[in-house]
Amino acid sequence: MPKDTKYIAKHPDDAGLIHYTPDEDAVWRDLVAQQQRNIERYAAKPFLDGQAALQLPIDRVPQCAEISEKLMGTTGWSVEPVPALIGFSRFFQMLANRTFPAASFIRSRDDFDYIEEPDIFHEIYGHMPLLVDKRLADFSQKIGETGLACDKSDYAWLIRLYWFTIEFGLIREGDTVKALGSGLASSPGELRHSVEEQSVVRKDFDVLEILRTPYRIDINQPIYFVLDSVDQLIEAAKRDLVRDIHEAKSLGLFAPTYEVKGDG
């Protein structure tokens, strides 16, 4: 994750509401208008089903409280506004408690097509539909529980499993590959890239291989992992992931397939 941000978190009032400006609501409206056409073409059924269940507003930034009310009635999750950047420890703690941390700001027009750090559009539009699906919600909780059980030195290894599934995972639907991950759902460019670009490598889902695969946050991914079914994540959640991390560390990272820049 990025180490700093130019954005300032927005804080809820005494009633738990965050006040977004008309300009910020307009950014949300225009992002949804741009992305929804791509979602309907490239996104996987679990994402589309979650969208249909949530019925997110299209003309304003949603409030975390209204999303929590819907999630609590389906998978028992809630969403809570947080500062723009939080550490892995808090992130894992919140996931373990079935609470999703949502950065409260929305991107500016300057960052309309791409923003490195997560904003409220990524958090709500990208992540919330997946949390309607119990299998994906339970897998996210397992990531959090594993984070609490492992050493801090293991965090960068564990987060790869989240990155290549919940954030940037693909899934097979019949003879086609569809986008499942939240990072893809909220990215106009990478959503299409992940499904159609012929130069990228699409590998079968494999926990140990994922744990050993480095990534960069500021480029379209050169490698994606493809699920045959969301049920594969349920099977992954039954594994001893701490032991898997230790095995992956003993085997070492694969060589990056991109220009090295920072950690991943």
Secondary structure as the mmCIF struct_conf table of DSSP 4:
data_model
#
loop_
_struct_conf.conf_type_id
_struct_conf.id
_struct_conf.beg_label_comp_id
_struct_conf.beg_label_asym_id
_struct_conf.beg_label_seq_id
_struct_conf.end_label_comp_id
_struct_conf.end_label_asym_id
_struct_conf.end_label_seq_id
BEND BEND1 LYS A 3 LYS A 3
BEND BEND2 LYS A 6 LYS A 6
TURN_TY1_P TURN_TY1_P1 ASP A 14 ALA A 15
BEND BEND3 GLY A 16 GLY A 16
HELX_RH_AL_P HELX_RH_AL_P1 PRO A 22 TYR A 42
STRN STRN1 ALA A 43 ALA A 43
HELX_RH_AL_P HELX_RH_AL_P2 LYS A 45 LEU A 54
BEND BEND4 ILE A 58 ARG A 60
HELX_LH_PP_P HELX_LH_PP_P1 VAL A 61 GLN A 63
HELX_RH_AL_P HELX_RH_AL_P3 CYS A 64 MET A 72
TURN_TY1_P TURN_TY1_P2 GLY A 73 THR A 75
BEND BEND5 GLY A 76 GLY A 76
STRN STRN2 SER A 78 VAL A 82
BEND BEND6 ALA A 84 ALA A 84
HELX_RH_AL_P HELX_RH_AL_P4 PHE A 88 ALA A 96
TURN_TY1_P TURN_TY1_P3 ASN A 97 ARG A 98
STRN STRN3 THR A 99 ALA A 103
HELX_RH_3T_P HELX_RH_3T_P1 ARG A 109 ASP A 111
BEND BEND7 PHE A 112 ASP A 113
BEND BEND8 GLU A 116 GLU A 117
HELX_RH_AL_P HELX_RH_AL_P5 ILE A 120 ILE A 120
HELX_RH_PI_P HELX_RH_PI_P1 PHE A 121 HIS A 127
HELX_RH_AL_P HELX_RH_AL_P6 MET A 128 LEU A 131
TURN_TY1_P TURN_TY1_P4 VAL A 132 VAL A 132
BEND BEND9 ASP A 133 ASP A 133
HELX_RH_AL_P HELX_RH_AL_P7 LYS A 134 ALA A 149
BEND BEND10 CYS A 150 CYS A 150
HELX_RH_3T_P HELX_RH_3T_P2 LYS A 152 ASP A 154
HELX_RH_AL_P HELX_RH_AL_P8 TYR A 155 TYR A 162
HELX_RH_PI_P HELX_RH_PI_P2 TRP A 163 GLU A 167
TURN_TY1_P TURN_TY1_P5 PHE A 168 PHE A 168
STRN STRN4 LEU A 170 GLU A 173
TURN_TY1_P TURN_TY1_P6 GLY A 174 ASP A 175
STRN STRN5 THR A 176 ALA A 179
HELX_RH_AL_P HELX_RH_AL_P9 SER A 182 ALA A 185
TURN_TY1_P TURN_TY1_P7 SER A 186 SER A 186
HELX_RH_AL_P HELX_RH_AL_P10 PRO A 188 GLU A 196
TURN_TY1_P TURN_TY1_P8 GLN A 198 SER A 199
BEND BEND11 VAL A 200 VAL A 200
STRN STRN6 VAL A 201 ASP A 204
HELX_RH_AL_P HELX_RH_AL_P11 VAL A 207 LEU A 211
TURN_TY1_P TURN_TY1_P9 ARG A 212 ARG A 212
TURN_TY1_P TURN_TY1_P10 ILE A 217 ASP A 218
BEND BEND12 ILE A 219 ILE A 219
BEND BEND13 PRO A 222 PRO A 222
STRN STRN7 ILE A 223 LEU A 227
BEND BEND14 ASP A 228 ASP A 228
TURN_TY1_P TURN_TY1_P11 VAL A 230 VAL A 230
HELX_RH_AL_P HELX_RH_AL_P12 ASP A 231 ALA A 237
TURN_TY1_P TURN_TY1_P12 LYS A 238 LYS A 238
BEND BEND15 ARG A 239 ARG A 239
HELX_RH_AL_P HELX_RH_AL_P13 LEU A 241 LEU A 251
HELX_LH_PP_P HELX_LH_PP_P2 LEU A 253 PRO A 256
BEND BEND16 THR A 257 TYR A 258
BEND BEND17 GLY A 262 GLY A 262
#
